[in-house]
Amino acid sequence: MKQSFQTVVTCFLLFLHFSCSTEDSDILTAPTPNNPSTIVAETFLNVSYGADTEQVYDIYLPQNRTLATKVMILVHGGGWTSGDKADMNEFVELIQQDMPEYAIVNINYRLANSTTSPFPMQLDDITALINDLKTKNESYIISEEYAFLGVSAGGHLSLLWSYAYDTFGDVNMVVSIVGPTNLTDEAYLNNPDPTIQAYIDLLGTQVVTTFLEGFSPYHQVTSAALPTALFYGGQDPLIPNSQGSGLSNRLTALGVTHEFTFYPEEGHGWTGQNAIDTWNKIQAFAAVHH
């Protein structure tokens, strides 16, 4: 497990704008067992949930599942402009290994560019995904109890959708690993870093504070928010320390159940004992709150 999670963190968290790649397939289904009463594990890749070619997901269904089987949704990072669900495949393997009772959904979403803002487009994609899963829950044999695990930009989207777009209360918990939380943070608005500025520029040249607040988990969270687990590094060059601690303090003030883990010497990703600590805490959090 230690080696596997180190690969996860190295591949997914080290740089917001880099990604790993794997080959996609169409559908993989486990063979039918001799006992017809046993529900076999199934994997469906690149399932469409919208008209755009980027609106696809992979779903991994465990054996012996029921309509009470819970679902973990993985959301990749990439600065809202890049990345792919393949970047989260190591998380898929970890969950299958350590949380085998879970169904796993690994999502792609439409990527932003210089002429297309990520918001609300990518949030609309998550809504479409949830609607698709709810429509198919009986055929997949899964519950409508969802959890999010997002990395970097995927962490931001996971938090924001769970706090502001989950109209029917379908999500039970959310995990953000180095996800931005407050787009009005002075550390973002008055930053000297061209990489960070490029992400802010995606939102347009006439962006006003109310717009940024509307797409900031920090400003959208309420006392009704679901349990939240946050993981951040003190040396992160892309995510100011105030992003994690600020949201944690806000959740405390609102009385929202949450855990905040801060690794002072880590950056936008970590390996070794801290990586193992992160995964262990995610498992423990899910065991209690999902």
C-alpha positions as CSV (number, residue, x, y, z in Angstrom):
1,M,0.0,0.0,0.0
2,K,2.8,2.4,0.8
3,Q,4.4,2.2,-2.6
4,S,1.1,2.5,-4.4
5,F,0.0,5.6,-2.6
6,Q,3.4,7.2,-3.2
7,T,2.8,6.7,-6.9
8,V,-0.6,8.3,-6.5
9,V,0.8,11.4,-4.9
10,T,3.8,11.8,-7.2
11,C,1.6,11.4,-10.3
12,F,-1.4,13.4,-9.2
13,L,-0.5,16.0,-6.7
14,L,3.0,17.2,-7.5
15,F,2.1,19.7,-10.2
16,L,-1.4,21.2,-10.8
17,H,-0.8,21.3,-14.6
18,F,0.9,18.0,-15.2
19,S,-0.9,14.7,-15.7
20,C,-0.1,11.0,-16.1
21,S,-1.7,9.0,-18.9
22,T,-3.1,5.5,-19.5
23,E,-4.9,3.9,-22.4
24,D,-8.7,3.9,-22.4
25,S,-10.8,0.9,-23.1
26,D,-14.5,0.6,-23.7
27,I,-16.1,-2.0,-21.4
28,L,-14.5,-4.7,-19.2
29,T,-16.8,-7.1,-17.5
30,A,-15.8,-9.9,-15.0
31,P,-16.8,-13.4,-16.0
32,T,-20.1,-14.8,-14.8
33,P,-19.4,-17.1,-11.7
34,N,-20.7,-20.6,-11.4
35,N,-23.2,-19.4,-8.8
36,P,-25.8,-17.3,-10.6
37,S,-26.9,-15.7,-7.3
38,T,-23.6,-13.9,-7.0
39,I,-23.4,-10.4,-8.4
40,V,-20.1,-10.2,-10.3
41,A,-17.7,-7.2,-10.4
42,E,-18.0,-5.1,-13.5
43,T,-16.1,-2.2,-15.0
44,F,-17.5,0.2,-17.6
45,L,-15.1,2.7,-19.2
46,N,-15.9,5.9,-21.0
47,V,-19.6,6.0,-20.2
48,S,-21.1,9.1,-21.7
49,Y,-23.1,11.4,-19.4
50,G,-23.4,14.3,-21.9
51,A,-23.1,15.3,-25.5
52,D,-19.4,16.4,-25.3
53,T,-16.7,13.9,-25.8
54,E,-15.1,15.0,-22.5
55,Q,-18.3,14.2,-20.6
56,V,-17.4,10.6,-19.8
57,Y,-16.7,8.5,-16.7
58,D,-15.4,5.1,-15.7
59,I,-17.3,3.1,-13.1
60,Y,-16.0,0.2,-11.1
61,L,-18.7,-2.0,-9.5
62,P,-17.7,-4.4,-6.8
63,Q,-19.0,-8.0,-6.6
64,N,-21.9,-8.8,-4.3
65,R,-23.1,-5.2,-4.3
66,T,-26.6,-4.1,-3.4
67,L,-28.7,-1.0,-3.7
68,A,-26.9,0.0,-0.4
69,T,-23.5,0.0,-2.0
70,K,-21.9,3.4,-1.6
71,V,-20.2,5.4,-4.3
72,M,-16.9,7.3,-4.3
73,I,-16.5,9.9,-7.0
74,L,-13.0,10.9,-8.1
75,V,-12.3,14.3,-9.6
76,H,-8.9,15.0,-11.2
77,G,-6.9,18.2,-11.0
78,G,-5.2,20.2,-13.7
79,G,-5.9,23.9,-13.1
80,W,-9.4,23.5,-14.6
81,T,-7.7,23.5,-18.1
82,S,-6.0,20.1,-18.2
83,G,-5.7,16.7,-16.6
84,D,-7.7,13.5,-17.2
85,K,-9.5,10.8,-15.2
86,A,-6.5,8.5,-16.0
87,D,-4.6,10.7,-13.5
88,M,-6.8,9.2,-10.7
89,N,-6.3,5.5,-11.7
90,E,-4.0,4.9,-8.8
91,F,-6.7,6.1,-6.4
92,V,-9.0,3.6,-8.1
93,E,-6.6,0.8,-7.3
94,L,-6.2,1.9,-3.7
95,I,-9.9,2.0,-3.1
96,Q,-10.4,-1.4,-4.7
97,Q,-7.6,-2.7,-2.4
98,D,-8.5,-1.1,0.9
99,M,-12.2,-0.2,0.5
100,P,-13.4,-3.1,-1.7
101,E,-17.1,-2.6,-0.8
102,Y,-17.2,0.7,-2.7
103,A,-18.3,1.5,-6.2
104,I,-16.0,4.0,-7.8
105,V,-16.7,6.6,-10.4
106,N,-13.8,8.4,-12.1
107,I,-15.0,11.4,-14.0
108,N,-13.8,13.5,-16.9
109,Y,-15.3,17.0,-17.3
110,R,-15.1,19.7,-20.0
111,L,-11.9,21.6,-19.7
112,A,-11.6,25.4,-19.7
113,N,-9.5,27.5,-22.1
114,S,-8.8,31.1,-22.9
115,T,-12.3,31.6,-24.3
116,T,-14.3,29.2,-22.1
117,S,-14.6,29.7,-18.3
118,P,-14.6,26.7,-16.1
119,F,-17.5,28.1,-14.1
120,P,-20.3,27.1,-14.1
121,M,-19.5,24.6,-16.9
122,Q,-17.6,22.1,-14.8
123,L,-20.1,22.3,-12.0
124,D,-22.9,21.6,-14.5
125,D,-20.9,18.6,-15.6
126,I,-20.9,17.2,-12.1
127,T,-24.6,17.8,-11.8
128,A,-25.1,15.9,-15.1
129,L,-23.0,13.0,-13.8
130,I,-24.9,12.8,-10.5
131,N,-28.2,12.8,-12.5
132,D,-26.9,10.0,-14.7
133,L,-25.8,7.9,-11.8
134,K,-29.2,8.3,-10.1
135,T,-31.0,7.3,-13.3
136,K,-28.9,4.2,-13.6
137,N,-28.6,3.2,-9.9
138,E,-30.8,0.1,-10.2
139,S,-29.1,-1.2,-13.3
140,Y,-25.7,-0.6,-11.7
141,I,-27.0,-1.9,-8.4
142,I,-25.6,0.9,-6.3
143,S,-27.0,3.4,-3.8
144,E,-27.5,7.1,-4.2
145,E,-25.1,7.8,-1.4
146,Y,-22.1,9.6,-2.8
147,A,-18.7,10.8,-1.6
148,F,-16.2,13.1,-3.4
149,L,-12.5,12.8,-3.4
150,G,-10.9,15.6,-5.4
151,V,-7.3,16.7,-6.0
152,S,-6.2,20.3,-6.6
153,A,-8.7,21.8,-9.0
154,G,-10.8,18.7,-8.6
155,G,-10.8,19.3,-4.8
156,H,-12.1,22.8,-5.5
157,L,-14.9,21.5,-7.7
158,S,-15.8,18.7,-5.2
159,L,-16.1,21.2,-2.3
160,L,-18.0,23.8,-4.3
161,W,-20.5,21.3,-5.8
162,S,-21.1,19.7,-2.4
163,Y,-21.6,23.0,-0.6
164,A,-23.6,24.9,-3.2
165,Y,-25.0,22.6,-5.9
166,D,-26.1,19.5,-4.1
167,T,-29.8,20.4,-4.1
168,F,-31.1,17.0,-3.0
169,G,-28.4,16.2,-0.4
170,D,-27.0,13.3,-2.3
171,V,-23.4,13.7,-1.0
172,N,-22.5,12.4,2.4
173,M,-18.8,13.6,2.6
174,V,-16.2,15.4,0.6
175,V,-12.4,15.1,0.6
176,S,-10.2,17.9,-0.8
177,I,-6.4,17.3,-1.3
178,V,-4.7,20.7,-2.0
179,G,-7.9,22.2,-3.5
180,P,-8.3,26.0,-3.8
181,T,-11.1,27.3,-1.5
182,N,-11.2,31.1,-1.7
183,L,-10.8,32.8,-5.1
184,T,-11.0,36.3,-3.3
185,D,-7.9,35.6,-1.2
186,E,-5.4,38.4,-1.5
187,A,-2.7,35.8,-2.0
188,Y,-4.4,35.0,-5.3
189,L,-5.6,38.4,-6.4
190,N,-2.3,40.2,-5.8
191,N,0.1,37.4,-6.5
192,P,3.5,37.8,-8.4
193,D,3.4,34.2,-9.8
194,P,2.6,34.0,-13.5
195,T,1.4,30.4,-13.2
196,I,-1.1,31.3,-10.5
197,Q,-2.1,34.4,-12.4
198,A,-2.8,32.3,-15.5
199,Y,-5.4,30.4,-13.6
200,I,-7.0,33.6,-12.3
201,D,-7.0,35.0,-15.9
202,L,-9.2,32.0,-16.9
203,L,-12.1,33.6,-15.1
204,G,-12.1,36.7,-17.4
205,T,-10.8,40.2,-17.4
206,Q,-13.9,41.8,-15.9
207,V,-14.2,39.5,-12.9
208,V,-15.8,41.1,-9.8
209,T,-15.7,40.0,-6.2
210,T,-19.3,38.7,-6.2
211,F,-18.4,36.4,-9.1
212,L,-15.3,35.1,-7.3
213,E,-17.3,34.6,-4.1
214,G,-20.0,32.6,-6.0
215,F,-17.4,30.1,-7.1
216,S,-15.4,29.9,-3.8
217,P,-16.2,27.0,-1.4
218,Y,-15.2,29.3,1.5
219,H,-18.0,31.8,0.6
220,Q,-20.6,29.2,-0.3
221,V,-20.4,26.9,2.7
222,T,-23.2,27.0,5.3
223,S,-23.8,25.4,8.6
224,A,-25.7,22.6,6.8
225,A,-22.5,21.5,5.0
226,L,-21.6,17.8,4.9
227,P,-18.5,16.3,6.7
228,T,-15.3,17.6,5.0
229,A,-11.7,16.3,5.1
230,L,-9.0,18.7,4.0
231,F,-5.3,18.1,3.3
232,Y,-2.7,20.8,2.5
233,G,1.0,21.4,2.4
234,G,2.8,24.4,4.0
235,Q,5.3,24.8,1.1
236,D,2.7,24.5,-1.7
237,P,3.7,27.0,-4.5
238,L,0.3,27.0,-6.0
239,I,-2.1,26.9,-3.0
240,P,-1.5,29.6,-0.3
241,N,-1.6,28.3,3.2
242,S,-4.6,30.5,3.9
243,Q,-6.7,28.4,1.5
244,G,-6.8,25.3,3.7
245,S,-6.6,27.0,7.1
246,G,-9.2,29.6,6.1
247,L,-11.8,27.1,5.1
248,S,-11.0,25.0,8.2
249,N,-11.6,28.0,10.5
250,R,-14.8,28.8,8.6
251,L,-16.1,25.3,9.1
252,T,-15.3,25.4,12.8
253,A,-17.2,28.7,13.1
254,L,-20.2,27.2,11.4
255,G,-20.1,24.0,13.4
256,V,-19.5,21.8,10.4
257,T,-17.9,18.4,11.1
258,H,-14.5,18.3,9.5
259,E,-10.8,17.3,9.7
260,F,-8.0,19.5,8.6
261,T,-4.5,18.0,8.1
262,F,-1.6,20.4,7.5
263,Y,1.9,19.1,6.6
264,P,4.2,22.1,7.2
265,E,7.1,20.9,5.1
266,E,5.1,19.5,2.1
267,G,4.3,21.2,-1.2
268,H,1.6,20.5,-3.8
269,G,2.0,16.8,-3.1
270,W,3.9,14.5,-0.9
271,T,5.3,11.0,-0.5
272,G,6.5,8.7,2.3
273,Q,4.9,8.6,5.7
274,N,2.7,11.7,5.1
275,A,1.2,10.1,2.0
276,I,0.4,7.0,4.1
277,D,-1.1,9.2,6.8
278,T,-3.3,11.0,4.2
279,W,-4.7,7.7,2.9
280,N,-5.2,6.2,6.3
281,K,-7.1,9.4,7.4
282,I,-9.3,9.3,4.3
283,Q,-10.3,5.7,5.0
284,A,-11.0,6.4,8.6
285,F,-13.1,9.5,7.7
286,A,-15.1,7.5,5.2
287,A,-15.7,4.7,7.7
288,V,-17.4,7.2,10.0
289,H,-19.1,9.7,7.7
290,H,-20.1,7.7,4.6
